[in-house]
Amino acid sequence: MIQLTPYIQIRESTFEIIIAKNGEIHSIKLEPQIFQILLLLVEAKGELLEKEIFIDEIWEGNCLIGKEGLTKNIYKLRSILKKHQLDSILTIETIPKKGYRLSIHRTKIAPYQTYKKFAPIGLIAAVIIACFFIFQKKEVEEYKKPPLLIYDENQDTIIQLGPNKVHIIRRDSTGKIIRLDSL
C-alpha cells in the first residue's frame, strides 16, 4: 500500500484508490492499465514522465496501440479523479509533446469533509437571505402602490384604502381613519 496523503492510499494488489473521509473508508477500483499509469506517475514523485516510458512499461513498446491507449486512459483517470472530487488533490499535468506529471497536494482535511460540514449552514443562510429579500421587496411594493379611492354616491363619501389604514371622508369635510393593523 502506498500512502499519497493522510487520507488517500493506493493498493497495488487490488488496483484501488483508498479514501478515508468522514470516518469512513471508500475504495475506487481502477482498470489495470489505468492503475499502472497512476502507479508510474506516483513513483515519478512529481517529475515529468515521458510518454515513451508509459508505452514501454504498459504496452511493451507498441507505439501504435500505446499512444492512443495512453491518451484514452489518462482521460479516464482524470475523469475518475474528478468524479470522486480528488482532482484538486491529485492533479495530472500534461507536458505537451513530452509526457505527464502528477502533483499531489497534501491537505489537512479529508476530501468532502469541509463541504459536508458546512453545507447545512450554507443552506440555512441562503434561505434566510432569500426570505429577507422577498419580504423586503413586498414591503417596498406596498408603499409604492397608490391608494385605492372609492366614491360612494349614496353616502356622498370618498373612501381611500391604504396599505394599513382606511380614510373615510364625507362631503362636509368630516372624516374618520380606521387603522387596519389595530383590528
Beta strands, then each sheet from edge to edge (+ up, - down):
strand 1: 2-3
strand 2: 8-11
strand 3: 16-21
strand 4: 24-29
strand 5: 49-50
strand 6: 90-95
strand 7: 99-104
strand 8: 148-152
strand 9: 157-161
strand 10: 165-170
strand 11: 175-179
sheet 1: 1+ 2- 3+ 4-
sheet 2: 5+ 7- 6+
sheet 3: 8+ 9- 10+ 11-
end
